[in-house]
Amino acid sequence: MKLLHGGDYFPEQWLTRPETIEEDFKYFKEAKINTVTVGMFAWSILEPEENHFDFTWLDQVFDKAEENGMKVILGTPSGARPNWLASKYPDVLRVNERLEQNRFGGRHNHCFTSVNYRERVRIVNEKLAERYGQRESLLMWHLSNEYSGECHCDQCQSAFRLWMQNKYGTLEAVNQAYWNTFWSHTYSDWSHVHSPNHLGEMAVHALNLDWRRFVTDQTIDFYLHERAAINKYSTDIPVTTNFMADTEHLIPFQALDYSKFGKIVDIVTWDCYPAWHNDWETEADLALKVGFINDLYRGLKEMPFLIMESSPSFVNWHDINRPKRPGMHKLASTQLLAHGSDSVLYFQMRASKGSSEKFHGSVIGHVPPERNRVYQEVASLGERMSQLDGLVGSMKQSDVAIYYDWENDWAIKDIQGFSKTNMNYHHTLHDHYRPFWRQDVNVDVITKNNDFDGYKLLVMPMMYLHSRDLLAKVQAYVEAGGTVVYTYMSGMANETDLVYDGGTIPGLEDMLGIMISETDVYYPSQRNQVKFQDASYEVHDYATVFETTSAETLAIYGSDFYQGQAAVSVNHYGKGQAYFMGARTGDDFLSKFYGELLDQLTIVGNSIAKSSDSVSVQTREDSEGTRYYFVMNFSDQVQTAEVPQGLIDVSTGLPVEATLALQGFEAMVLTSK
């Protein structure tokens, strides 16, 4: 098995220039490219007219890949339908939330419910699977591309109503779950149920949640429809699709619940496009966010993932599309490997000559490779990856888990209380991730599908939407000896966003050993203090007012009407302990708090001392127990690191000195093997 190096290739754009395709494979070989992904947006070439198929060019691509010892990831073309299809079957085009039908154009402009679209997708997918399902070079099926978006057409409204009936059974149950007596919104007929939109209803929070759940389920159903067509002729090849993240803020993609989607793909893949060298954060801060997403997507199946798309330099949709500085591509790609990827794949292999992605980064750009710095850096990375095939299938071992929930994320955005501007669920997750990142403690970011057993520490920030099943799972974990940390704004509402009687989910206060009375909210300029071990730390945004019952007070508030009352507490529960952090604090307090907790729980980092927090050290361990150390300098200044004896630099095969001097943006991979 090899690490995959390559990416999205569009030979259909160059069919009138076959010498270009010939040249591309020569450059691919030089750069140690071993995988190409083809077919994603080629429907109009594969099927130029209805039921008239032409696979000649794709046959040649497979032949070329096999001649060069390369693998092929074959994409299905449903991400961008041909013009003839939309003209003949207009219902395949989406209806937006203002109930206007879109015209042909763009990508992802199709209805996942449309019977006609599903049928045409089935036909082309079956043709592809029948022709290529047994090809020697076929490595994986890549269904569509970045599934996303929603449709509000009549077919989707009918499907949504059926989804609601299957979930709730009766309108009475819906009305109760939605609290529809509010504003006289009671449903008296199933036809009253309609997707939320700005022309109608947006303030019934349970409806908003259910619509997002439906969109996830309907998208998954479409994926399964595509997969069934593939599996008619190809059953032994893995099938996946590419997940995304918000590229500006590096937060989980919001339109779909990937904790559901991740269960049904054979391999989790995602498209990684950070805005390196921006002017609002350091490279280390951005690297932290990339690490968080990697750790989340690795946890969806608790196995290595694949980077399906990344850019070797810049992208074309940020406000400012800055090229990566020298060394940054190898560093950023090494980080992806360090957190569990078995690939570095690109969008795109050759730059398009026209349209919206002509200035998106590429392996082969408009400047010839011989004088193209980006191509040279890709080739250098290819050389490194060829020395790291032992990583394939290896995992990270983590004692710490941070909990993330898509539905909780959606609910917090709708909350209409506390503050419109500083709910900051994602910032809070990053804030609680940061102390572990700085101390090089491996972290798993987990969801409702993961088991908690085996973790010494579970961190659950801002779990506003909290089910009884989840609480029972946490209670069992703590009773068995685990340690959990809850924060302010947790356990307030159930799965349909109804506030629990008493203001908190029954059983949470008992586990935490406290009684919560209210949540104070601060204006941006207002502050309080947490007094902890003879030091004072700043509080901003939120402060929970609570009393301890069986819990021990660890920190108190410094001012306001709850001055002297508990701000942070710990309760012994069964064989474990449950912490409650009532206030939003800065990094100084979180670093102190988690530093002491790590010592108490004997959780250690990756055994390499470093001169700066801009250096990150991550590890992966293969099935034979061989550990790989990834030592990465996310700054443009020289940094040092003290490493254990006996480690070898993978790039040179030579032992390394006890003190490493890392140049700006340098990454080293060390192992004892």
C-alpha positions as CSV (number, residue, x, y, z in Angstrom):
1,M,0.0,0.0,0.0
2,K,1.2,3.5,-0.8
3,L,0.3,7.0,0.3
4,L,-1.8,8.5,-2.4
5,H,-0.3,11.5,-4.2
6,G,-2.1,13.1,-7.2
7,G,-5.6,14.4,-7.6
8,D,-8.3,15.8,-9.8
9,Y,-7.4,15.6,-13.5
10,F,-9.6,16.8,-16.4
11,P,-8.3,15.3,-19.6
12,E,-11.7,16.0,-21.2
13,Q,-10.6,19.6,-21.4
14,W,-7.7,18.7,-23.6
15,L,-9.1,16.2,-26.1
16,T,-8.3,18.4,-29.0
17,R,-4.7,18.6,-27.8
18,P,-3.6,15.0,-27.1
19,E,0.0,16.0,-26.9
20,T,-0.9,17.9,-23.7
21,I,-2.2,14.7,-22.0
22,E,0.9,12.9,-23.1
23,E,3.0,15.6,-21.6
24,D,1.0,15.6,-18.4
25,F,1.7,11.9,-17.6
26,K,5.5,12.6,-18.1
27,Y,5.3,15.4,-15.5
28,F,3.2,13.2,-13.2
29,K,5.8,10.5,-13.2
30,E,8.6,13.0,-12.4
31,A,6.6,14.4,-9.5
32,K,5.9,10.9,-8.1
33,I,2.2,11.3,-8.8
34,N,0.7,7.8,-8.3
35,T,-3.1,8.6,-8.5
36,V,-5.4,10.6,-10.7
37,T,-9.1,11.3,-10.1
38,V,-11.1,11.6,-13.3
39,G,-14.7,11.9,-14.5
40,M,-16.3,14.2,-11.9
41,F,-17.5,16.9,-14.3
42,A,-17.4,15.0,-17.6
43,W,-21.0,14.1,-18.1
44,S,-21.5,16.2,-21.3
45,I,-18.4,14.3,-22.8
46,L,-19.4,10.9,-21.5
47,E,-23.0,11.3,-22.7
48,P,-23.2,14.1,-25.2
49,E,-26.7,13.2,-26.1
50,E,-29.3,11.2,-24.2
51,N,-28.4,7.5,-24.2
52,H,-25.4,8.1,-26.6
53,F,-22.2,7.3,-24.7
54,D,-18.6,7.9,-25.6
55,F,-16.0,6.4,-23.3
56,T,-13.1,6.2,-25.8
57,W,-11.2,9.1,-24.2
58,L,-11.7,7.6,-20.7
59,D,-10.5,4.2,-21.9
60,Q,-7.3,6.0,-23.0
61,V,-6.8,7.6,-19.6
62,F,-7.1,4.3,-17.9
63,D,-4.6,2.8,-20.4
64,K,-2.2,5.7,-19.8
65,A,-2.5,5.3,-16.0
66,E,-1.8,1.6,-16.1
67,E,1.2,2.1,-18.5
68,N,2.7,4.4,-15.8
69,G,1.9,2.3,-12.8
70,M,-0.7,4.7,-11.5
71,K,-4.1,4.2,-9.9
72,V,-7.4,5.8,-10.9
73,I,-10.1,7.1,-8.7
74,L,-13.2,7.2,-10.9
75,G,-15.8,9.9,-10.2
76,T,-19.4,9.8,-11.1
77,P,-20.6,13.0,-13.0
78,S,-23.7,13.9,-11.0
79,G,-22.1,17.0,-9.6
80,A,-22.7,18.9,-12.9
81,R,-25.4,17.8,-15.2
82,P,-25.3,18.4,-19.0
83,N,-27.3,21.1,-20.7
84,W,-29.5,18.7,-22.7
85,L,-30.6,16.9,-19.5
86,A,-31.8,20.1,-17.8
87,S,-33.5,21.2,-21.0
88,K,-35.5,17.9,-21.4
89,Y,-36.1,17.4,-17.7
90,P,-36.4,20.8,-16.1
91,D,-37.6,19.3,-12.8
92,V,-34.0,18.2,-12.2
93,L,-33.1,21.9,-11.4
94,R,-33.4,23.1,-7.9
95,V,-36.0,25.4,-6.5
96,N,-34.5,27.9,-4.1
97,E,-36.0,29.0,-0.7
98,R,-37.9,31.8,-2.4
99,L,-39.6,29.1,-4.4
100,E,-38.0,30.2,-7.7
101,Q,-36.7,27.5,-10.0
102,N,-33.1,27.9,-10.9
103,R,-31.9,28.0,-14.5
104,F,-29.2,25.7,-15.9
105,G,-25.7,26.6,-14.8
106,G,-23.1,26.2,-12.1
107,R,-22.6,23.0,-10.2
108,H,-24.8,21.3,-7.6
109,N,-27.8,22.8,-9.2
110,H,-29.9,19.7,-9.0
111,C,-32.7,18.3,-6.9
112,F,-31.8,15.2,-4.9
113,T,-35.4,14.1,-4.9
114,S,-36.1,14.4,-8.6
115,V,-37.1,11.0,-10.1
116,N,-35.8,12.1,-13.5
117,Y,-32.4,13.1,-12.1
118,R,-32.1,9.9,-10.2
119,E,-32.9,7.8,-13.2
120,R,-30.4,9.6,-15.5
121,V,-27.7,9.3,-12.8
122,R,-28.5,5.6,-12.4
123,I,-28.0,5.0,-16.1
124,V,-24.7,6.8,-16.5
125,N,-23.3,5.3,-13.2
126,E,-24.2,1.8,-14.3
127,K,-22.5,2.3,-17.6
128,L,-19.3,3.5,-15.9
129,A,-19.4,0.6,-13.4
130,E,-20.0,-2.0,-16.1
131,R,-17.1,-0.7,-18.2
132,Y,-14.5,0.1,-15.6
133,G,-15.5,-1.8,-12.4
134,Q,-12.9,-4.5,-13.1
135,R,-10.1,-2.4,-14.4
136,E,-6.7,-3.2,-12.8
137,S,-6.0,0.4,-12.0
138,L,-9.4,1.3,-10.5
139,L,-8.6,2.2,-6.8
140,M,-11.8,3.8,-5.6
141,W,-15.2,5.2,-6.7
142,H,-15.7,8.9,-6.0
143,L,-19.5,9.7,-6.1
144,S,-20.4,13.2,-7.3
145,N,-18.5,16.0,-5.8
146,E,-18.9,17.9,-2.5
147,Y,-22.6,17.0,-2.0
148,S,-24.3,20.2,-0.7
149,G,-27.3,22.5,-1.0
150,E,-31.0,22.0,-0.7
151,C,-34.1,22.1,-2.9
152,H,-37.6,23.4,-2.0
153,C,-39.6,22.1,-5.0
154,D,-42.9,20.3,-4.7
155,Q,-41.2,16.8,-4.9
156,C,-38.9,17.8,-1.9
157,Q,-41.9,19.2,0.1
158,S,-43.7,15.9,-0.4
159,A,-40.6,13.9,0.6
160,F,-40.2,16.2,3.7
161,R,-43.8,15.6,4.8
162,L,-43.3,11.8,4.4
163,W,-40.1,12.1,6.4
164,M,-42.0,14.0,9.1
165,Q,-44.8,11.4,9.2
166,N,-42.3,8.6,9.5
167,K,-40.5,10.4,12.4
168,Y,-43.5,11.6,14.4
169,G,-46.5,9.5,13.3
170,T,-49.2,12.1,14.0
171,L,-49.6,15.9,13.6
172,E,-50.4,16.0,17.3
173,A,-46.9,14.7,18.0
174,V,-45.4,17.3,15.7
175,N,-47.3,20.1,17.3
176,Q,-46.2,19.1,20.7
177,A,-42.5,18.6,19.7
178,Y,-42.6,22.0,17.9
179,W,-44.5,23.9,20.6
180,N,-46.8,25.1,17.8
181,T,-49.3,26.7,20.1
182,F,-46.8,29.6,20.1
183,W,-48.0,32.3,17.7
184,S,-50.9,30.0,16.7
185,H,-48.7,27.9,14.4
186,T,-50.6,24.6,15.0
187,Y,-50.6,22.3,12.0
188,S,-54.1,20.9,11.3
189,D,-53.2,19.2,8.0
190,W,-50.0,17.6,6.7
191,S,-50.0,20.0,3.8
192,H,-49.3,22.8,6.3
193,V,-45.8,21.4,6.8
194,H,-43.4,23.3,4.6
195,S,-39.6,23.8,4.5
196,P,-38.5,26.9,6.4
197,N,-37.9,29.9,4.2
198,H,-37.8,33.7,4.4
199,L,-41.2,34.0,2.6
200,G,-42.8,31.9,5.4
201,E,-41.6,30.3,8.6
202,M,-38.1,30.7,10.0
203,A,-38.7,31.1,13.8
204,V,-39.9,27.5,14.7
205,H,-36.6,26.2,15.8
206,A,-37.6,22.5,15.8
207,L,-38.7,22.9,12.1
208,N,-35.3,24.4,11.2
209,L,-33.6,21.5,12.9
210,D,-35.8,18.9,11.2
211,W,-35.4,20.5,7.8
212,R,-31.6,20.3,8.2
213,R,-31.9,16.6,9.3
214,F,-34.1,15.9,6.3
215,V,-31.6,17.6,3.9
216,T,-28.9,15.4,5.4
217,D,-31.0,12.2,5.1
218,Q,-32.1,13.1,1.5
219,T,-28.6,13.7,0.4
220,I,-27.5,10.5,2.0
221,D,-30.4,8.7,0.2
222,F,-29.2,10.2,-3.1
223,Y,-25.6,9.0,-2.4
224,L,-27.0,5.5,-1.7
225,H,-28.9,5.6,-4.9
226,E,-25.7,6.4,-6.8
227,R,-23.9,3.7,-4.9
228,A,-26.5,1.1,-5.7
229,A,-25.9,1.7,-9.4
230,I,-22.2,1.3,-9.0
231,N,-22.5,-1.8,-7.0
232,K,-24.5,-3.5,-9.7
233,Y,-21.2,-4.1,-11.5
234,S,-18.5,-3.2,-9.0
235,T,-18.8,-4.6,-5.4
236,D,-15.2,-4.9,-4.3
237,I,-14.0,-1.4,-4.8
238,P,-14.3,1.2,-2.0
239,V,-16.9,4.0,-2.5
240,T,-16.7,7.5,-1.0
241,T,-17.4,11.2,-1.6
242,N,-15.6,14.3,-0.6
243,F,-16.6,16.2,2.5
244,M,-15.8,19.9,3.1
245,A,-15.0,22.5,5.7
246,D,-15.8,26.2,5.8
247,T,-12.6,27.5,4.2
248,E,-12.7,31.0,5.7
249,H,-13.0,30.0,9.4
250,L,-11.9,26.3,9.1
251,I,-14.9,25.0,10.9
252,P,-17.0,21.9,10.1
253,F,-19.2,22.1,7.0
254,Q,-22.6,23.2,8.2
255,A,-25.1,22.1,5.6
256,L,-24.9,18.4,6.3
257,D,-24.5,16.3,9.4
258,Y,-21.3,14.4,8.6
259,S,-21.6,12.3,11.7
260,K,-24.5,10.5,9.8
261,F,-22.8,10.7,6.4
262,G,-19.5,9.4,7.7
263,K,-21.1,6.1,8.7
264,I,-22.0,5.1,5.1
265,V,-18.9,6.0,3.1
266,D,-16.1,3.4,3.0
267,I,-13.4,6.0,3.6
268,V,-13.9,9.5,4.9
269,T,-12.3,12.1,2.6
270,W,-12.3,15.9,2.8
271,D,-11.2,18.9,0.8
272,C,-8.7,21.1,2.7
273,Y,-8.2,24.8,1.7
274,P,-6.8,26.9,4.5
275,A,-6.0,30.6,3.8
276,W,-2.3,30.4,4.7
277,H,-0.4,33.6,5.2
278,N,-3.5,35.7,6.0
279,D,-3.4,38.9,7.9
280,W,-5.7,38.0,10.8
281,E,-4.0,35.1,12.5
282,T,-0.7,33.4,12.8
283,E,0.2,30.3,10.8
284,A,0.2,28.4,14.1
285,D,-3.3,29.5,14.9
286,L,-4.5,28.4,11.5
287,A,-2.7,25.1,11.8
288,L,-4.5,24.5,15.0
289,K,-7.9,24.8,13.2
290,V,-6.7,22.5,10.4
291,G,-5.6,20.0,13.0
292,F,-9.1,20.2,14.7
293,I,-10.9,19.4,11.4
294,N,-8.5,16.6,10.7
295,D,-9.1,15.1,14.1
296,L,-12.8,15.4,13.7
297,Y,-13.0,13.7,10.2
298,R,-10.5,11.0,11.3
299,G,-13.0,10.3,14.2
300,L,-16.0,9.8,11.9
301,K,-14.9,6.3,11.2
302,E,-12.0,6.0,13.7
303,M,-9.6,5.2,10.9
304,P,-7.3,7.1,8.6
305,F,-8.9,9.4,6.1
306,L,-8.0,10.8,2.7
307,I,-7.4,14.4,1.6
308,M,-9.3,14.3,-1.7
309,E,-8.6,17.9,-2.6
310,S,-6.0,20.5,-1.6
311,S,-4.1,23.2,-3.4
312,P,-0.4,23.1,-4.0
313,S,-0.4,26.9,-3.7
314,F,-3.4,29.3,-3.9
315,V,-7.2,29.0,-4.4
316,N,-9.5,31.2,-6.4
317,W,-12.4,32.0,-4.1
318,H,-10.9,33.7,-1.1
319,D,-11.0,37.5,-1.0
320,I,-7.3,37.4,-1.4
321,N,-5.7,34.3,-3.0
322,R,-2.1,34.4,-1.8
323,P,0.4,31.8,-3.0
324,K,2.0,29.5,-0.3
325,R,5.5,30.7,0.7
326,P,8.4,28.4,-0.1
327,G,8.3,25.3,2.1
328,M,4.7,25.9,3.1
329,H,3.3,23.2,0.8
330,K,5.4,20.5,2.2
331,L,4.7,21.7,5.8
332,A,0.9,21.9,5.3
333,S,0.8,18.5,3.5
334,T,2.9,16.9,6.2
335,Q,0.4,18.2,8.8
336,L,-2.3,16.4,7.0
337,L,-0.4,13.1,7.1
338,A,0.5,13.7,10.7
339,H,-3.2,13.9,11.7
340,G,-4.2,10.7,9.9
341,S,-4.4,11.2,6.2
342,D,-3.2,8.5,3.9
343,S,-3.1,10.9,0.9
344,V,-2.3,14.3,-0.4
345,L,-4.5,14.8,-3.4
346,Y,-4.9,18.1,-5.3
347,F,-7.5,20.1,-7.1
348,Q,-6.2,20.4,-9.8
349,M,-3.6,18.5,-11.7
350,R,-3.5,20.9,-14.7
351,A,-4.9,24.4,-14.7
352,S,-7.9,25.0,-16.8
353,K,-7.5,27.6,-19.6
354,G,-10.9,29.2,-19.0
355,S,-13.8,29.8,-16.7
356,S,-13.9,30.2,-13.0
357,E,-11.1,27.9,-11.9
358,K,-8.4,29.0,-14.5
359,F,-6.5,30.7,-11.7
360,H,-7.0,28.0,-9.0
361,G,-3.7,26.4,-7.9
362,S,-2.5,23.4,-9.8
363,V,0.4,21.0,-10.1
364,I,0.9,21.9,-13.7
365,G,0.1,25.6,-14.1
366,H,0.2,28.1,-16.9
367,V,3.9,28.6,-16.3
368,P,5.8,25.5,-17.5
369,P,6.9,23.0,-14.7
370,E,10.6,23.6,-15.5
371,R,10.4,27.1,-14.1
372,N,7.4,26.7,-11.8
373,R,8.3,26.7,-8.1
374,V,5.0,25.1,-7.2
375,Y,5.6,22.1,-9.4
376,Q,9.0,21.7,-7.9
377,E,7.6,21.7,-4.4
378,V,5.0,19.1,-5.4
379,A,7.8,16.9,-6.7
380,S,9.7,17.4,-3.5
381,L,6.7,16.3,-1.5
382,G,6.2,13.3,-3.7
383,E,9.7,12.2,-2.9
384,R,9.0,12.5,0.8
385,M,5.7,10.6,0.5
386,S,7.4,7.8,-1.3
387,Q,9.5,7.3,1.8
388,L,6.5,7.1,4.1
389,D,4.4,4.3,2.8
390,G,4.7,2.6,6.2
391,L,2.2,5.2,7.5
392,V,-0.7,3.7,5.5
393,G,-3.4,2.5,7.8
394,S,-1.6,3.7,10.9
395,M,-3.5,5.6,13.6
396,K,-3.0,8.2,16.3
397,Q,-3.4,7.1,19.9
398,S,-5.4,9.6,22.0
399,D,-6.3,9.8,25.7
400,V,-8.3,13.1,25.2
401,A,-11.6,13.5,23.3
402,I,-13.4,16.7,22.5
403,Y,-17.1,16.3,21.6
404,Y,-18.7,18.1,18.6
405,D,-22.3,17.8,17.5
406,W,-23.7,19.2,14.2
407,E,-27.3,19.4,15.5
408,N,-26.1,21.3,18.6
409,D,-24.2,23.6,16.2
410,W,-27.4,24.3,14.2
411,A,-29.5,24.9,17.3
412,I,-27.0,27.4,18.8
413,K,-27.2,29.4,15.6
414,D,-31.0,29.6,16.0
415,I,-31.1,30.2,19.8
416,Q,-32.4,33.8,19.7
417,G,-31.2,34.5,23.2
418,F,-28.2,35.5,25.3
419,S,-26.2,37.2,22.4
420,K,-26.5,37.5,18.7
421,T,-22.8,38.2,18.1
422,N,-20.8,36.0,20.5
423,M,-22.3,32.6,20.8
424,N,-19.0,31.4,19.1
425,Y,-19.4,27.6,19.5
426,H,-16.6,27.0,17.1
427,H,-14.3,29.5,18.7
428,T,-15.0,27.8,22.0
429,L,-14.1,24.4,20.6
430,H,-10.9,25.8,19.3
431,D,-10.2,27.5,22.7
432,H,-10.5,24.1,24.5
433,Y,-8.5,22.3,21.8
434,R,-5.6,24.8,22.0
435,P,-4.1,23.8,25.4
436,F,-3.7,20.2,24.1
437,W,-2.4,21.4,20.7
438,R,0.3,23.5,22.4
439,Q,1.4,20.6,24.6
440,D,1.4,18.2,21.7
441,V,-1.2,15.9,23.3
442,N,-3.0,13.8,20.7
443,V,-6.7,14.6,20.6
444,D,-9.7,12.9,19.0
445,V,-12.6,15.1,18.0
446,I,-15.6,12.8,18.4
447,T,-19.4,12.8,17.7
448,K,-22.4,10.9,19.0
449,N,-21.4,7.8,17.1
450,N,-18.1,7.3,19.0
451,D,-17.6,5.3,22.2
452,F,-16.2,7.2,25.1
453,D,-14.4,4.1,26.6
454,G,-10.7,4.3,26.5
455,Y,-10.4,8.1,26.9
456,K,-9.1,9.5,30.1
457,L,-10.6,12.9,29.5
458,L,-13.8,14.0,27.6
459,V,-14.4,17.7,27.0
460,M,-17.9,18.8,26.1
461,P,-18.1,22.6,25.5
462,M,-21.4,24.4,25.1
463,M,-23.6,21.3,24.8
464,Y,-26.8,23.4,24.6
465,L,-28.9,20.7,22.7
466,H,-28.5,17.6,24.9
467,S,-30.4,14.4,24.6
468,R,-31.2,12.0,27.4
469,D,-29.4,9.2,25.6
470,L,-26.2,11.3,25.4
471,L,-26.4,12.1,29.1
472,A,-26.8,8.4,30.0
473,K,-23.7,7.7,27.9
474,V,-21.7,10.4,29.7
475,Q,-22.9,9.2,33.1
476,A,-21.9,5.6,32.4
477,Y,-18.5,6.9,31.2
478,V,-17.9,8.9,34.4
479,E,-19.2,6.3,36.7
480,A,-16.7,3.8,35.2
481,G,-13.8,6.2,36.0
482,G,-13.8,8.8,33.2
483,T,-13.3,12.5,33.6
484,V,-15.6,14.9,31.8
485,V,-15.6,18.7,31.5
486,Y,-18.8,20.6,30.8
487,T,-19.1,24.3,30.3
488,Y,-21.6,27.1,30.5
489,M,-24.7,26.9,28.2
490,S,-25.0,23.1,28.4
491,G,-27.9,20.8,28.8
492,M,-30.6,23.4,28.2
493,A,-32.8,22.0,25.4
494,N,-33.9,18.6,24.0
495,E,-33.7,17.3,20.4
496,T,-36.5,19.5,19.2
497,D,-35.1,22.5,21.0
498,L,-37.6,22.6,23.8
499,V,-36.2,23.9,27.0
500,Y,-36.1,21.3,29.7
501,D,-38.3,21.7,32.8
502,G,-36.2,23.4,35.4
503,G,-33.8,24.8,32.7
504,T,-31.4,21.8,32.6
505,I,-31.7,18.2,31.4
506,P,-32.6,16.0,34.4
507,G,-29.6,14.2,35.8
508,L,-26.9,16.6,34.6
509,E,-26.9,18.8,37.7
510,D,-26.7,15.6,39.8
511,M,-23.7,14.4,38.0
512,L,-22.0,17.8,38.2
513,G,-23.0,18.2,41.8
514,I,-24.4,21.7,41.3
515,M,-27.7,23.7,40.9
516,I,-27.7,26.3,38.1
517,S,-29.9,29.4,38.6
518,E,-29.1,31.6,35.6
519,T,-26.6,32.7,32.9
520,D,-25.2,36.2,33.0
521,V,-24.3,37.8,29.6
522,Y,-21.8,40.6,29.2
523,Y,-21.6,43.4,26.6
524,P,-18.3,43.3,24.7
525,S,-16.5,45.8,27.0
526,Q,-17.7,44.2,30.2
527,R,-15.6,41.8,32.3
528,N,-15.6,39.7,35.4
529,Q,-12.8,37.6,37.0
530,V,-12.3,34.0,38.0
531,K,-10.1,33.6,41.0
532,F,-8.2,30.3,40.8
533,Q,-5.2,29.3,43.0
534,D,-4.3,32.8,44.1
535,A,-4.4,34.2,40.6
536,S,-7.1,36.1,38.8
537,Y,-8.3,35.4,35.2
538,E,-10.5,37.5,33.0
539,V,-14.1,36.4,32.2
540,H,-16.0,37.6,29.2
541,D,-19.3,37.0,27.4
542,Y,-20.9,34.4,29.7
543,A,-20.9,33.5,33.4
544,T,-23.2,30.8,34.8
545,V,-24.5,31.5,38.3
546,F,-24.7,28.3,40.2
547,E,-24.4,26.7,43.7
548,T,-22.6,23.6,44.6
549,T,-24.4,20.7,46.2
550,S,-21.9,17.8,46.3
551,A,-19.2,19.4,44.1
552,E,-16.0,21.0,45.3
553,T,-15.5,24.6,44.4
554,L,-12.2,25.1,42.5
555,A,-12.6,28.8,41.4
556,I,-14.8,31.7,42.4
557,Y,-16.1,34.8,40.7
558,G,-14.4,38.1,41.5
559,S,-17.2,40.6,41.2
560,D,-20.9,41.3,40.5
561,F,-23.8,40.0,42.6
562,Y,-22.4,36.5,42.5
563,Q,-19.0,37.5,43.8
564,G,-17.4,34.8,45.8
565,Q,-19.7,32.1,44.4
566,A,-18.4,29.1,42.5
567,A,-17.2,29.6,38.9
568,V,-15.5,26.2,38.4
569,S,-16.3,23.0,40.3
570,V,-15.5,19.3,40.3
571,N,-17.8,16.5,41.5
572,H,-16.8,12.9,42.3
573,Y,-19.4,10.7,40.5
574,G,-19.0,6.9,40.7
575,K,-15.3,6.2,40.0
576,G,-14.9,9.3,38.0
577,Q,-15.2,13.0,38.2
578,A,-17.2,15.7,36.5
579,Y,-16.0,19.3,36.1
580,F,-18.2,22.3,35.4
581,M,-16.6,25.5,33.9
582,G,-19.2,28.2,34.4
583,A,-17.5,31.1,32.7
584,R,-15.9,31.9,29.4
585,T,-12.3,32.7,30.0
586,G,-9.2,33.4,28.1
587,D,-6.4,31.1,27.0
588,D,-4.4,31.8,30.2
589,F,-7.0,30.1,32.4
590,L,-7.7,27.2,30.0
591,S,-4.0,26.5,29.7
592,K,-3.6,26.5,33.5
593,F,-6.7,24.4,34.1
594,Y,-6.0,21.8,31.5
595,G,-2.3,21.7,32.2
596,E,-3.1,20.6,35.8
597,L,-5.7,18.2,34.7
598,L,-3.3,16.5,32.3
599,D,-0.8,16.1,35.1
600,Q,-3.5,14.7,37.4
601,L,-4.6,12.2,34.8
602,T,-1.0,11.4,33.7
603,I,-1.7,12.4,30.1
604,V,1.5,13.3,28.4
605,G,2.5,14.9,25.1
606,N,4.7,13.6,22.4
607,S,8.0,13.7,24.3
608,I,9.7,16.4,22.4
609,A,10.5,19.7,24.0
610,K,10.4,22.8,21.7
611,S,11.4,26.4,21.7
612,S,8.0,27.8,20.6
613,D,4.3,27.0,20.5
614,S,4.5,27.5,16.8
615,V,6.1,24.1,16.6
616,S,3.6,21.2,16.6
617,V,4.6,17.6,17.2
618,Q,2.1,14.9,16.2
619,T,2.5,11.1,16.1
620,R,1.1,8.1,14.3
621,E,1.8,4.5,15.2
622,D,1.6,1.6,12.8
623,S,0.4,-2.0,13.5
624,E,3.9,-3.1,14.4
625,G,4.3,-0.4,17.1
626,T,6.6,1.8,15.0
627,R,6.0,5.5,15.9
628,Y,6.4,8.3,13.5
629,Y,7.1,11.8,14.9
630,F,6.0,14.8,12.8
631,V,7.9,17.9,13.9
632,M,6.5,21.0,12.2
633,N,7.5,24.6,12.4
634,F,4.5,26.9,11.7
635,S,6.5,30.1,11.7
636,D,9.0,31.7,9.3
637,Q,11.7,31.8,12.0
638,V,14.2,29.1,13.1
639,Q,12.9,27.0,16.0
640,T,14.5,24.2,18.0
641,A,13.2,20.9,19.4
642,E,14.8,18.4,21.7
643,V,14.2,14.9,20.5
644,P,14.7,11.4,22.1
645,Q,17.7,9.4,21.3
646,G,17.7,6.9,18.5
647,L,15.4,8.7,16.1
648,I,16.0,8.7,12.3
649,D,15.2,11.3,9.8
650,V,12.9,9.6,7.3
651,S,14.2,11.8,4.4
652,T,17.9,10.9,4.9
653,G,17.8,7.6,6.7
654,L,20.3,9.1,9.2
655,P,20.1,9.6,12.9
656,V,19.3,13.1,14.0
657,E,21.0,15.2,16.6
658,A,19.4,15.6,20.0
659,T,18.6,19.2,19.2
660,L,16.8,19.9,15.9
661,A,17.1,23.3,14.3
662,L,13.9,23.7,12.2
663,Q,14.1,26.4,9.5
664,G,11.0,28.6,8.8
665,F,8.1,26.4,7.6
666,E,10.2,23.3,7.9
667,A,8.7,19.9,8.7
668,M,10.6,16.8,9.6
669,V,9.4,13.2,10.0
670,L,11.3,11.1,12.4
671,T,11.0,7.4,13.3
672,S,12.9,4.7,15.2
673,K,12.4,2.2,12.4
